[in-house]
Amino acid sequence: MEDEPLEEWAARRAQRRPTPGERRAVPLGEAPEHGTHVDPDAPRAIQEWDGHTWVPAGVAEDHQAATDETGADAESRAERVALPSFNKLPQAPERWRPTQPWQRP
């Protein structure tokens, strides 16, 4: 396995990190974070990135209110996600064929 140069790794990491002032919505409660489609009427905490950690910035009544508050930040966050390039995907396996000819009786 070849090691990636540190400068390239640091550049990719910096591209993925949030920008200071960026906001996100997380569900309130003791349950772990889950998808937005799960309990959309539950209150959401609005968190803001201060350059080091996510800090509380407010509370929204439900998912829709949280989306209105953090919508532009969510779009910019989605644009930073690196998608795999298709030339790095593994080759499709060869179709299975029986080793012996089979004939219907």
Secondary structure, 3 states (H helix, E strand, C coil): CCCCCHHHHHHHHHHHCCCCCCEEEEECCCCCCCCCCCCCCCCEEEEEECCCCEEEEEEECCHHHHHHHHHHHHHHHHHCCCCCCHHHCCCCCCCCCCCCCCCCC
